[in-house]
């Protein structure tokens, strides 16, 4: 039996895989079918009926996103009856929607607005009845406005099927059916991990992050405050896109220029502390390996789990608190930067740390929650004062009347602006693992690892690799012949699958990288919208391109890292380093009750 079938769409004959939907076949044929509940990264649900088509031999219209093709099927997408029906569907959806567009975060980037324009909907004949019975739910981070919800179900599918967090569900029946929080609790009281993936797939403005741009503006406008900005690795492959440039545009130099142009005092780079993380985390890992293999300790928690992703930290605290000892004690690069900005940088610059405000530019909504954790005050102050997502900083650039594309590129400020390609790839899933292996392997063997360690690359699925030590440097002879087993997962759904396999004894690893968001930080909950696997692939390619263009590609080769250990920290995992750069985590299992 052939795996291809012949499909005719609006008179266009195409050969498509036998398991394709009508919508996929239409896309291959170059025929546009409007959609709303459909998202390329999610399971098809077919519940909005915007994508209806006429199929020869079928008595009723069918949802193209969920209807499978067969050999010889004939489809029409543009008949008078279809146009009328589709317009009615959009009108009914709009009648339940709060149309206060000018005050909506998704204004001009709203799929419902675009649909209304596409079907030429000029008026709504039905009484507009948005849901005001459920007031806007403002958790610490994720904001819900039910009056704008179009019941597409994307957020539920993302939260439950991809992230497996189950903080959202359907409530009510019939006309009163709506997307709601679990048991209709305030979102902050559910198992929500603040990953923001629901925001990324929301087609309208029903889900947004807390807007902290006015806080950032207040810091800029206060002459007594010295503002220090740090930028996460993924921002350079997302900010240009949020400012209207092509997807995956690499814009590090313009990004730093925009920070200065907006009015911040210093533009520095989280890449600096990403490199520092590798030294701290790598040393911690070698310490665990030494205790287990050389000293024969039986209480060493393996696999060691990375701790860079705050959404992942929220997930393990909530769903797997028994594995908290496995987490690296390292803070995320964001929090390391904040602690050092108010100690090391303050001392070098001669500035009172109480006058310094650290502003993070992050692709991540969970970073907003991370900076407010009560333990993140090792500098003597709140280490990071405010976090802005990629989208929020793009708003500030727009408000300042800056043409991002015309900015001349500049370099970040010293002393916390120098970094390596190993830090850049933190943006991609597998990047932390690859950066760690580049350093740890060379430290243990005396030989460099292949710089492009492809076994841990790739956006989808769980990646596994074995690294066998065949040669050792002095002091590491006990590791000769040892095979280190590593794994990489992005999305908390895949993390759950991996952790369950470890707990069941089905898998054994020494070191595991987990990133909360599918694809890693390039697909973070605060990145430019829309986001899909195709778009994430372009961003990831840009990040790898940046890494390969660097003169320095290994964290331990960074002169800035060497300098801070010499001048301030002493050595990796020193007492001072532990105080400023490491932390601990707590069970949140009570949120599941």
C-alpha positions in Angstrom: 0.0 0.0 0.0 1.4 3.4 -1.0 2.1 5.8 1.8 1.0 8.7 -0.4 -2.5 9.6 -1.5 -3.9 12.0 -4.2 -5.8 15.0 -2.8 -7.5 17.7 -4.8 -8.0 21.0 -3.1 -9.7 23.9 -5.0 -8.7 22.1 -8.2 -5.1 21.7 -7.2 -3.9 18.1 -7.2 -1.2 17.2 -4.6 0.3 13.9 -3.4 0.5 13.9 0.4 1.3 11.4 3.2 -1.7 9.1 3.9 -1.9 10.3 7.5 -2.2 14.0 6.6 -5.2 16.1 7.6 -7.0 18.2 5.0 -5.4 21.3 6.6 -1.9 19.9 6.1 -2.7 19.0 2.6 -3.9 22.5 1.9 -0.8 24.0 3.3 1.3 21.8 1.1 -0.8 22.9 -1.9 -0.4 26.5 -1.0 -4.0 27.0 -0.1 -4.7 29.2 2.9 -7.4 28.0 5.3 -8.2 30.2 8.3 -7.7 28.6 11.8 -8.0 29.5 15.4 -7.9 26.5 17.7 -5.2 24.9 15.5 -1.6 25.2 16.5 1.2 23.4 14.7 2.8 22.3 18.0 -0.3 20.9 19.6 -2.8 18.0 19.1 -5.6 18.9 16.7 -8.9 19.4 18.5 -11.2 20.7 15.8 -13.4 22.5 18.3 -13.6 26.1 16.9 -14.8 25.2 13.4 -13.1 28.2 11.8 -11.2 25.9 9.5 -14.3 24.2 8.0 -14.2 23.0 4.4 -16.5 21.3 1.9 -15.7 17.7 1.0 -17.3 16.1 -2.0 -19.7 13.4 -0.8 -20.0 14.7 2.8 -23.3 16.1 3.8 -21.8 18.7 6.2 -18.8 20.9 6.5 -15.8 19.4 8.2 -13.0 20.9 10.3 -9.9 20.6 8.1 -7.4 20.6 11.1 -8.8 17.3 12.4 -10.2 15.6 9.2 -7.9 13.0 7.6 -7.5 12.7 3.9 -8.0 9.7 1.7 -7.0 8.8 -1.8 -9.0 10.8 -4.3 -10.6 13.1 -1.8 -11.8 16.4 -3.3 -12.0 19.5 -1.1 -13.3 23.0 -1.6 -12.2 25.9 0.7 -13.9 28.9 -0.9 -17.6 28.6 -1.8 -20.3 31.1 -1.0 -21.8 28.7 1.6 -18.4 28.2 3.2 -17.6 32.0 3.4 -21.0 32.6 5.0 -20.6 29.8 7.5 -17.1 30.8 8.4 -18.0 34.4 8.9 -20.9 33.3 11.2 -18.5 31.1 13.2 -16.1 34.1 13.7 -19.0 36.3 14.6 -20.2 33.9 17.3 -16.7 33.7 18.7 -16.3 37.4 18.7 -19.7 37.8 20.5 -18.2 36.2 23.6 -15.0 38.3 23.4 -14.1 41.5 25.2 -13.4 43.8 22.3 -11.6 46.5 24.2 -8.7 46.0 21.8 -6.8 49.3 22.5 -6.0 48.2 26.0 -5.2 44.6 25.1 -1.6 43.3 25.2 -2.2 41.5 22.0 -3.6 44.4 20.0 -2.3 44.3 16.4 -0.8 40.8 17.1 -4.2 39.1 17.7 -5.3 36.1 15.7 -9.0 37.0 16.3 -8.4 40.5 14.9 -6.8 39.0 11.8 -9.6 36.5 11.4 -12.3 39.2 11.6 -10.4 41.2 8.9 -10.0 38.0 6.8 -13.8 37.2 6.8 -14.7 40.9 6.5 -16.6 41.0 9.8 -17.6 44.6 10.3 -20.3 44.3 12.9 -21.5 41.7 15.5 -25.2 41.2 15.3 -25.4 39.3 18.6 -25.2 40.9 22.0 -21.6 40.9 23.1 -21.4 38.7 26.3 -17.8 38.4 27.5 -17.3 36.4 30.7 -17.1 39.0 33.4 -18.4 36.5 36.0 -14.8 35.3 36.5 -12.6 38.4 37.2 -9.1 38.7 35.9 -6.9 36.3 37.7 -3.6 37.9 38.4 -1.1 35.4 39.9 2.4 36.6 40.6 3.4 36.1 37.0 0.8 34.8 34.6 -2.2 37.0 34.1 -5.6 35.5 33.1 -8.4 37.6 31.6 -11.3 35.2 31.0 -13.3 38.0 29.3 -10.9 37.7 26.3 -10.8 33.9 26.2 -12.0 32.4 22.8 -12.2 28.8 24.2 -9.7 27.5 21.6 -8.3 25.2 24.3 -4.7 25.7 23.2 -3.6 26.7 26.7 -5.1 23.5 28.1 -3.5 21.3 25.6 -0.1 22.9 26.1 -0.3 22.8 29.9 -1.7 19.3 30.2 -0.3 17.4 27.2 3.1 19.0 26.6 4.1 20.4 30.0 2.0 17.8 32.0 1.4 20.5 34.7 -2.4 20.3 34.7 -3.0 23.8 36.0 -5.8 24.4 33.4 -8.9 22.5 32.5 -12.3 22.8 30.8 -15.2 23.9 33.1 -18.9 24.2 32.5 -21.0 22.7 29.7 -22.5 24.0 26.5 -22.7 27.7 26.1 -21.0 28.1 29.6 -18.0 25.9 28.7 -14.8 27.7 29.2 -11.0 27.3 29.8 -10.5 27.6 33.5 -7.9 26.9 36.2 -8.0 23.6 38.0 -11.0 23.5 40.4 -11.3 27.2 39.5 -8.6 28.1 42.0 -6.6 31.3 41.7 -3.7 30.4 39.3 -1.1 31.1 42.1 -2.7 28.3 44.1 -2.6 25.7 41.4 0.4 23.6 40.2 1.3 26.3 37.7 5.0 26.6 37.2 4.9 30.0 35.6 6.6 28.7 32.4 4.4 30.9 30.2 3.9 28.3 27.5 0.2 28.9 27.8 0.9 32.6 26.9 2.9 31.6 23.9 0.1 29.6 22.3 -2.8 31.9 23.3 -4.1 33.5 20.1 -5.6 36.5 21.8 -4.8 38.5 25.0 -6.5 36.2 27.5 -3.1 35.1 28.9 -0.2 37.5 29.4 2.8 37.9 31.7 2.8 40.6 34.4 4.0 43.8 32.8 7.0 45.2 34.7 8.0 47.8 32.1 6.8 50.7 34.3 9.0 49.5 37.1 12.0 49.5 34.7 11.1 53.0 33.5 11.0 54.2 37.1 14.5 53.0 37.7 15.8 54.8 34.5 14.0 58.0 35.5 15.5 58.1 39.1 18.8 60.0 39.0 19.9 58.3 42.3 19.7 54.8 40.8 22.4 53.1 38.8 20.8 50.6 36.4 22.7 47.4 35.3 21.1 45.3 32.6 21.9 41.7 31.9 20.7 39.9 28.8 20.1 36.1 28.6 21.7 34.2 25.7 18.3 33.5 23.9 17.4 37.2 23.8 19.9 37.8 20.9 17.9 35.4 18.8 14.5 36.7 19.8 14.6 40.4 20.3 15.0 41.4 16.6 12.0 39.2 15.8 10.0 41.0 18.5 11.0 44.3 16.9 9.7 43.3 13.5 12.8 41.7 11.9 12.9 38.2 10.4 12.6 35.1 12.6 15.9 34.0 14.1 17.6 37.3 13.5 20.8 37.4 15.5 21.0 40.8 17.1 23.5 40.9 20.0 25.2 44.1 19.0 21.9 46.0 18.4 20.5 44.6 21.6 23.2 46.2 23.7 22.8 49.4 21.7 19.1 49.4 22.4 19.7 49.0 26.1 21.8 52.1 26.2 19.5 54.0 23.9 16.5 53.3 26.1 18.4 54.9 29.0 19.9 52.1 31.1 23.4 52.9 32.5 25.2 49.6 31.9 24.5 46.9 29.3 26.1 43.6 30.4 25.6 40.0 29.6 24.2 37.0 31.4 26.6 35.0 29.2 29.3 36.0 31.6 27.7 34.1 34.5 26.6 31.3 32.2 30.4 30.7 31.8 30.7 31.0 35.5 27.9 28.5 36.0 29.9 25.9 34.0 32.9 26.3 36.3 30.7 26.0 39.4 28.5 23.2 38.1 31.3 21.3 36.6 33.3 21.4 39.8 30.2 20.3 41.7 29.7 17.4 39.3 33.3 16.3 39.6 33.0 16.4 43.3 30.0 14.1 43.3 31.8 11.7 40.9 34.9 11.7 43.1 33.0 10.9 46.2 31.1 8.1 44.5 33.9 6.5 42.5 37.1 7.3 44.4 35.8 7.5 47.9 33.1 4.9 47.5 30.4 7.0 49.1 26.9 5.5 48.8 24.9 8.6 49.5 25.8 10.6 46.4 22.6 11.7 44.5 22.8 10.7 40.9 21.9 11.8 38.3 22.9 15.4 39.1 20.3 17.6 37.6 20.9 21.1 36.1 19.3 24.0 37.9 19.4 26.8 35.3 15.7 26.8 34.4 13.4 28.3 37.0 10.3 26.7 35.5 11.9 23.3 35.8 12.9 24.1 39.4 9.2 24.9 40.1 8.2 21.7 38.5 10.6 19.4 40.5 9.7 21.2 43.7 6.0 20.5 43.0 5.9 17.1 41.4 9.2 15.4 42.4 10.4 16.9 45.7 12.0 13.6 46.7 14.6 14.3 43.9 15.6 17.8 45.2 19.0 16.4 46.5 19.8 15.6 42.9 19.6 19.2 41.8 22.8 21.1 41.3 23.1 23.7 44.1 24.1 26.3 41.5 21.9 29.3 41.1 20.8 30.1 37.6 23.1 32.5 35.6 20.5 35.3 36.1 20.8 35.0 39.9 24.5 34.6 39.9 24.8 37.8 37.9 22.5 39.7 40.3 24.6 38.6 43.3 27.8 39.6 41.7 26.5 42.9 40.3 25.8 44.1 43.9 29.1 42.8 45.3 31.9 42.3 42.8 30.8 45.0 40.3 29.7 47.5 43.0 33.1 47.1 44.6 35.0 47.6 41.3 32.9 50.5 40.2 32.9 52.2 43.6 29.1 52.3 43.7 26.9 51.8 46.8 25.1 48.5 46.1 21.9 50.0 47.6 21.8 52.3 44.6 22.2 49.5 42.0 19.2 48.1 40.4 19.7 44.9 38.3 17.3 44.5 35.4 17.2 41.2 33.5 16.2 40.8 29.9 14.9 37.2 29.8 13.1 34.9 27.4 11.4 33.4 30.4 8.3 34.3 32.5 9.4 32.0 35.4 12.5 34.2 35.8 10.1 36.9 37.3 9.2 34.5 40.0 12.8 33.3 40.5 14.1 36.7 41.3 11.5 37.1 44.0 12.4 33.9 45.8 13.2 34.8 49.5 16.6 33.0 49.3 17.9 35.1 46.4 19.4 37.8 48.6 22.9 36.6 49.1 24.3 40.0 48.0 22.6 41.5 51.1 19.9 42.9 48.8 17.4 41.5 46.4 19.9 40.2 43.9 17.8 40.9 40.8 15.3 43.7 41.0 13.1 43.2 38.0 12.8 40.8 35.0 11.6 41.9 31.6 10.6 39.3 28.9 11.7 39.7 25.3 8.3 41.0 24.5 8.4 43.6 27.3 11.8 45.0 26.3 10.5 45.2 22.7 7.7 47.4 24.1 10.2 49.7 25.8 12.2 50.0 22.5 8.9 50.9 20.7 7.9 53.4 23.4 11.3 55.1 23.1 10.8 55.6 19.4 13.9 53.5 18.5 14.3 52.0 15.1 15.9 48.7 16.2 17.1 47.7 12.7 19.0 51.0 12.3 21.0 50.8 15.5 24.8 50.6 15.2 26.1 47.5 17.0 28.1 47.9 20.2 29.7 45.5 22.6 28.5 44.9 26.2 30.1 46.7 29.1 33.0 45.4 31.3 33.6 43.7 33.6 30.6 41.4 33.3 30.2 41.4 29.5 33.0 39.1 28.3 31.9 35.6 27.5 32.4 32.5 25.2 30.4 30.5 22.7 29.7 27.9 25.4 27.6 30.5 27.2 25.7 31.4 24.0 24.4 27.8 23.5 22.7 27.9 26.9 19.8 29.3 24.9 19.2 25.9 23.2 18.2 22.6 24.7 21.3 20.6 25.2 23.5 23.7 25.4 24.2 23.6 29.1 25.2 19.9 28.8 27.4 20.6 25.8 29.1 23.6 27.5 29.7 21.5 30.6 31.2 18.6 28.7 33.5 21.0 26.8 35.0 22.1 30.1 34.8 19.0 32.3 36.1 16.6 29.6 39.1 18.8 28.9 39.8 19.2 32.7 39.6 15.4 33.3 41.5 14.2 30.2 43.7 17.1 29.3 42.4 16.9 25.7 39.6 19.0 24.2 36.2 17.5 23.4 34.8 17.9 19.9 33.4 21.4 20.2 30.2 20.6 18.3 28.9 17.8 20.5 26.0 16.8 18.3 24.6 13.9 20.4 23.0 16.3 22.8 21.7 18.7 20.1 18.3 18.7 18.5 15.1 20.4 19.6 12.8 17.4 20.2 12.8 14.3 22.3 15.1 13.0 25.0 18.8 12.9 23.9 21.3 10.5 25.5 25.0 10.2 25.2 27.8 8.1 26.7 31.2 9.7 27.2 34.0 7.2 28.0 37.2 8.4 29.7 40.1 6.7 27.9 42.8 9.1 29.0 43.2 11.1 32.3 45.0 14.1 33.4 47.0 14.0 36.7 44.7 13.7 39.7 41.9 12.0 37.7 43.4 8.6 37.2 40.6 7.0 39.1 38.2 7.9 36.2 40.1 6.0 33.5 37.7 3.6 31.8 34.6 5.2 33.4 31.7 5.9 31.0 29.7 9.0 32.0 26.1 8.7 30.9 24.3 12.0 30.2 20.8 13.0 29.0 19.0 16.1 27.9 15.2 16.9 28.0 13.3 20.1 27.2 9.7 20.5 28.3 8.5 19.4 31.7 6.5 16.6 30.0 9.7 15.0 28.7 11.3 15.7 32.1 8.5 13.7 33.8 9.1 10.8 31.4 12.8 10.9 32.1 12.5 11.2 35.9 9.9 8.4 36.0 12.3 6.1 34.1 15.1 7.0 36.5 12.9 6.3 39.6 11.7 3.0 38.1 15.3 1.9 37.6 14.8 1.7 33.8 17.5 4.4 33.1 20.8 5.3 34.8 22.5 8.6 34.2 25.2 10.6 35.9 24.3 14.1 34.6 21.0 15.3 33.2 20.1 18.7 31.7 16.4 19.8 31.9 15.0 22.9 30.3 11.4 23.8 31.2 10.4 25.1 27.8 10.1 23.0 24.6 13.3 23.5 22.7 15.0 25.4 25.6 15.1 29.1 26.2 14.8 29.9 22.5 11.2 28.8 23.0 10.8 30.5 26.3 7.4 31.7 27.6 8.5 35.3 27.2 9.8 35.2 23.6 8.3 36.8 20.6 4.9 35.5 19.4 4.0 33.5 17.5 6.3 30.6 18.5 6.4 27.2 16.7 9.0 24.4 16.2 9.8 26.0 12.8 10.5 29.3 14.4 12.4 27.8 17.2 14.6 26.0 14.7 15.6 29.3 13.1 16.5 30.8 16.5 18.5 27.7 17.5 20.5 27.9 14.2 21.3 31.5 14.9 22.6 30.7 18.4 24.9 27.9 17.0 26.1 30.3 14.4 27.0 32.8 17.1 28.9 30.1 19.0 30.9 29.1 15.9 31.8 32.7 15.2 33.4 33.1 18.6 37.2 33.1 19.2 36.6 31.6 22.6 34.2 28.6 22.8 34.9 27.0 26.2 33.9 28.6 29.5 37.2 27.9 31.2 39.0 29.9 28.6 37.1 33.1 29.5 39.5 35.8 30.8 36.7 37.5 32.7 36.0 34.2 34.6 39.6 33.8 35.4 39.8 37.4 36.6 36.8 37.1 38.9 38.1 34.0 40.6 41.5 35.6 41.0 40.2 38.9 42.3 37.1 38.0 44.2 35.9 34.4 44.4 39.1 32.5 44.9 38.2 29.2 43.1 35.1 27.3 42.0 33.0 26.1 44.9 35.0 28.2 47.4 33.2 29.3 50.5 32.6 32.7 49.0 31.4 31.2 45.7 29.0 29.0 47.6 27.6 31.9 49.5 27.0 34.1 46.4 26.4 31.6 43.6 24.7 28.6 45.2 21.3 28.0 46.8 18.8 25.5 48.0 15.2 24.5 47.1 12.0 23.5 48.8 9.1 21.1 48.3 5.9 22.7 46.9 4.0 19.4 46.9 1.2 21.1 48.9 0.1 22.7 45.7 -1.1 19.3 44.5 -3.6 18.9 47.3 
